[in-house]
Amino acid sequence: MAILEVQNLEKRFGSVEVLKQICFSLDEGEALSIIGSSGSGKTTLLRCLNFLEQPDAGKILVRGETVFDAAEPGFLSPAEIRRRRLHFGLVFQSFHLFPQYTALQNVKLACELLAKERPDYQKERKAILQQIDERARALLAQMGLSDRAGHYPHQLSGGQQQRVAIARALAMEPDILCFDEPTSALDPELTGEVLRVIRSLAEQRTTMIIVTHEMAFARDVADRAIFMDGGAIIEQGPARELIEKPQQARTRQFLARYNAE
């Protein structure tokens, strides 16, 4: 069974159709790259999956459970949205770290807030917080940032900040980790740092959706790829095959300059 199924997802902003009948699935341990021009709907798709936008039509299922169905009457409560959002972790383009907190505190914060809702929190508070701290430190170590745990965001490079953001997303143990152009705010040298981390996660079979303009990376790291244009999926298939031998004319046009390099 697919870990994620997206069925006929649609999103409009006013009269503009931003997503049109989006359908795809994702297996556990699979890395999916989403490519396409700016404005093609890639970021909006991630925002819909993470409940930052509400689709106008369609369904989203995670592990067979319907987490969104536009046909359902009424609105989800904020608490229910938070619960369903936990299926997804989102790493933004611009880090979005809290400047007043250290790297370690940024990684722990959401976990600590969520822990307070546990019925055993008051009784087991010390053990729970110690667990969260140990997990956060282990993730920072995985990101190569053990020696930066006590640093504030302004004391970190852009690549280091993005790696803290990845650790923060992983700390929530999401079913699916989403990246929204994670290197777009970085210079080429720092881009390599972040791409190496994502490559390592792919090798560990972390289930991921990666919106990226790094075509060589998408080709070499992802299992499958989707090309979007004008809010629709134009083509999808094995990543290397799609990027090196696209079948659709619009995909070929988009990729021509990359394959010529």
URGI-V753189 format. One record per pair of residues at least 4 apart in sequence whose ideal C-beta (glycine too) atoms are under 6 Angstrom apart, sorted by sequence separation. I is the first residue (numbers start at 1). J is the second residue. D is the distance in whole Angstrom. If there is no record, write none. Layout:
# URGI-V753189
i	j	d
I	J	D
I	J	D
This chain:
# URGI-V753189
i	j	d
26	30	6
36	40	4
41	45	6
76	80	5
81	85	6
92	96	5
101	105	4
108	112	5
120	124	5
121	125	6
124	128	5
151	155	4
156	160	4
186	190	4
217	221	6
218	222	5
237	241	5
240	244	6
241	245	6
242	246	6
255	259	5
12	17	5
13	18	6
47	52	4
48	53	5
61	66	5
62	67	5
76	81	5
101	106	5
116	121	5
140	145	4
141	146	5
151	156	6
156	161	5
186	191	5
201	206	4
228	233	6
229	234	5
237	242	5
246	251	4
26	32	5
36	42	6
47	53	4
115	121	6
140	146	6
212	218	5
246	252	5
11	18	5
48	55	5
60	67	5
218	225	6
226	233	6
227	234	5
11	19	4
34	42	5
60	68	4
98	106	6
153	161	6
169	177	6
183	191	4
227	235	5
10	19	5
97	106	5
140	149	5
246	255	6
9	19	6
59	69	5
226	236	4
183	194	5
58	70	6
182	194	6
8	21	5
9	22	4
57	70	5
115	128	5
235	248	5
224	238	6
225	239	4
234	248	5
8	23	6
55	70	6
224	239	6
6	22	6
7	23	6
234	250	5
235	251	5
67	84	5
222	239	4
225	242	5
234	251	6
6	24	5
145	163	6
202	221	5
5	25	5
112	132	6
143	163	4
162	182	6
219	239	6
111	132	5
218	239	6
219	240	5
229	250	5
4	26	4
19	41	5
195	217	6
199	221	5
2	25	4
3	26	6
18	41	5
108	132	5
143	167	5
219	243	4
227	251	5
2	27	6
3	28	4
19	44	6
62	87	5
18	44	5
140	167	5
159	186	6
108	136	5
139	167	4
158	186	5
215	243	6
107	136	4
177	206	6
51	81	5
181	211	5
139	170	5
159	190	3
176	207	5
177	208	5
178	209	5
179	210	5
180	211	5
104	136	6
139	171	6
158	190	5
162	194	5
11	44	6
51	85	5
159	193	4
163	197	6
136	171	6
159	194	6
11	48	6
50	88	5
49	88	6
50	90	5
215	258	4
11	55	5
12	56	5
11	56	6
103	148	5
104	149	4
9	55	5
10	56	5
103	149	5
10	57	4
10	58	6
102	150	5
103	151	6
9	58	4
8	58	4
102	152	6
7	58	6
7	59	4
6	60	6
99	153	5
5	61	4
97	153	4
4	62	6
106	164	6
3	63	6
107	167	5
111	171	5
103	164	5
107	168	5
106	168	6
1	64	6
97	161	6
107	171	5
95	161	4
95	162	6
95	165	5
91	165	5
91	166	5
91	169	5
89	169	3
89	172	6
89	174	4
88	174	5
93	180	6
87	175	5
88	176	5
89	177	5
90	178	5
91	179	5
92	180	6
93	181	5
88	178	6
91	182	5
93	184	5
94	185	5
93	185	5
62	175	6
46	178	5
46	180	5
43	180	6
42	211	4
31	202	5
4	176	6
29	205	4
31	208	5
32	209	5
33	210	5
34	211	5
29	207	6
28	207	6
33	212	6
35	218	6
33	218	4
42	228	6
41	228	5
40	228	4
33	222	4
40	229	5
41	231	4
31	222	5
36	227	6
31	223	5
32	224	5
33	225	4
34	226	5
35	227	5
36	228	4
30	223	5
36	229	6
3	207	6
33	239	6
20	231	5
19	231	5
20	232	4
18	231	5
17	231	6
